[in-house]
Each structure stands twice: as structure tokens, then as C-alpha cells.
Amino acid sequence: MMDRDKRLKSILPTLSGATQAIRTGLDRTPEREHSEPIFTTSSFVFPDAAIMADAFMNNSGLSIYGRVDNPTVDGFCKRLAVMERAQACEATASGMGAILSTLMAHCQAGDRILVSTGVFGATLNLVKNFFVKYGLEVELLSPTDISAWEQALSRPAKLAYCETPSNPTIEIVDIEALGAICRAHQCLFVVDNCFMTPVLQTPLSMGADLVIHSATKYLDGQGRVLGGAVLGPAELVEPVTAFIRSGGVTISAFNAWIFLKGLETLDIRMKAHSENAHQLAAWLVEQPQIAHVNYAGLPSHPQKQLIDRQMQSGGGVLSFSLKDGGREEVWSFLNATCLMSLTANLGDVKTTICHPATSTHGRLDDADRKLMGISENMIRIAVGLESVDDLIEDCERGLAAIAP
Ligand SMILES: Cc1ncc(COP(=O)(O)O)c(C=O)c1O
């Protein structure tokens, strides 16, 4: 390492979060590269048998094998850990891989887990259709009803799981309040921070035990690759690491590199996503064909006080429901737009639009969709970084298609 790299490394922890997000990560190799390298190799070689044995048996820190470790992946984990204020981070092949690994590592047959009704459709499918099969008891609770969680915790529970804001209803979980209740009942509290990212919210500093990411979303920021991460104190992340080593839910070095580079612009992107989403939400509220807009940045959000306390801004995702009609009208709206991409992903600089009831949450049964507050007349927009005027014009095309 060059002397100036050593000097920077020694002062880095004292620099601002935005600077650390750009400068923390991989040590420069003797090639003196500026951008971090991608180590595309499945295994690593050792100079002699004793050093190899030390790496395998004593975790000496030398990389061993791609399913277990990789310097590019480590660089991504270090950078994200600094941002989330986490002691440890483990990366996974997808966001669902991070959720699966966390539950596999921390739960066993006979355990009871509490899950917010406001979680991503696949998360609900995973716990209800698979973990229940292996002996986990799952109880679903409203993200906004803290007293219901407190009551549920009067019986022992291993883990409490939520997303905040919820997708796509934009309901907010009071992280501090739920964290305190979980702590009092020795229940692990896990927060999916995908919608906010550490730029807008750091759940670990508010009482969460573990944070989950679908890195696929904002950490990438340009809709290129899938990945996930689990963050928290070392003793809680280590069991997750052990599962990933055996379970093979490993991230590729290339994907980790995309996220590593994505984190360099996350701060500025999240602020821009929030600004655009705020302007679009304010316009949508004024439209007579729209019944209700769910956006965390609106002054009319019923949890405004909590939002101001917990989040830096409203983030990039909003949803709204049409005043008249249902699926047919929503599809007409979607089909009339052409700038916004008709796709289920979010967190992209390109704005995306979808009908949750027939896409992200389409595989749930009607009862679960109802429980999650997902109606047939709801549209979700993950606002990107195009000009807001152009996005408004695209929404006008949608509204014109359903004009009475
Ligand atoms: C909040 C949230 N968590 C987790 C996931 C799953 O992530 P992935 O698609 O990377 O597996 C998603 C995907 O949309 C999501 O929106």
C-alpha cells in the first residue's frame, strides 16, 4: 500500500459518511489501479501448505474459495457496513438470499416469528409457504400497530421482521419503539432497509439487531444485477456467514463490484430520487382522478411525525389509487404511459411503474393481498432521475386514457 493510502486509511473513520461511502473498501493492489478491481477467480492459491492450513483452520484472513470469500465482495461489505454503521456485513446472491440466510441462520423448527404484513410478496411467500413447512410458526402483524406487536410478544418469539416504509403501501414502522419492545422480550429485530438505504435511514442506530438489503435496488441504482446483504453485530452476522458458506447463496464478484461502485453515488442519488418523488407526489395529489397518494414525503402522510424523526426524506417510491375503476383502468393507465418503464424493479435511475396486485404481489392469494392493503386500483411508481416535467407528462398520458 502506498504511504498516502495508509495516511488516508488512518483518517477515514473521522471523515463524513458521504466521503467514507466513496473511499472505504478495497486496498489498492501493487498495480496502483484507481477504480477497485474485480477478482474473477473461483479459488485462491497459497505459497505453502502451512499458510494454506492457517487460512482454512484459523481464518487467517487470506481468501480461500469464491463461495467463502472474495476481495471485491469484502470491499463491498466493508463500504456498506460503514454506511449502515454495522460491525459486520455479509453479501448474498439476491435480496431474497439475504432474507433466507438470516432466517436459516437464526431460526429453527418450533420457533415463532412475527412478520409485518407490509413486506415484499416473495418474503411473505418464503415464510408462509416454506418456513412453515419446516416447523416455524408465523404470525402476521400490521406495520403500524405497535401495541399488536407488544401483545404478540407476550408469548416467546425468536424474530420480528419488517420493512419500512412498506411496499407498496408506504406505511412506516416505528423502529425505535419496536426495537425497544423486541429487546425487552429477547426477540431479534430485523429490518429490511431496501427502500430507504443507509443514506435516508440507519435502523441499527435506532434499535434494530440486523438490517437486510436487496442490493438489486438502490445500491446498484441502474437495474443491472441482483444481490443482497445482511448487516449487524459480528455475533449475529457470523451465523449468516456460516449458512452462506454451506448453502451457497453467494454473491458473484462482478455483482459485488457493481454495488461497490453504486455506493459511491448512493448519497447524491437518494437525495435526487426523494426530490423527484416529492414533486411527482405533490402533482398526483392534485389530480381529480386520483383517490389517494401514499408517499412518505407528503405533509398529509398520517405518520408525518414519525417520518420526520426516523427518515431523512421520503425516498423514491410512491403509490396511488384511482378514484374510479379497478384492474382494467389501471392497465389502461399503464399501457398509455411510455416514458416510465413497465417493470417490477425499483431503485433505478429510470422510473418504473407497475400494478402491484398483478405483478410484485400477484402470486399471493386474495386474502393476503387484502391483508397487505394492496387493492386492484393501486399503481406503484419508483421515481427515477428523469426530469419531473417529463414524468408528469407521462402520468397525464395515463390519466387521459381513463378519462370519464
Ligand atoms: C423491500 C424488498 N426486499 C427484498 C426484495 C427481494 O430482493 P431481490 O429481488 O434482490 O431478491 C425486494 C425485491 O423487490 C424488495 O422490494
The ligand as a Gaussian input file, in Angstrom:
#p B3LYP/6-31G(d) Opt

LIG

0 1
 C      -38.172000      -4.498000       0.048000
 C      -37.638000      -5.668000      -0.705000
 N      -36.937000      -6.604000      -0.050000
 C      -36.426000      -7.672000      -0.693000
 C      -36.614000      -7.855000      -2.044000
 C      -36.022000      -9.053000      -2.723000
 O      -34.852000      -8.691000      -3.376000
 P      -34.240000      -9.467000      -4.643000
 O      -35.169000      -9.254000      -5.787000
 O      -32.898000      -8.839000      -4.800000
 O      -34.152000     -10.898000      -4.266000
 C      -37.314000      -6.887000      -2.770000
 C      -37.499000      -7.034000      -4.233000
 O      -38.202000      -6.319000      -4.880000
 C      -37.843000      -5.762000      -2.088000
 O      -38.554000      -4.811000      -2.733000

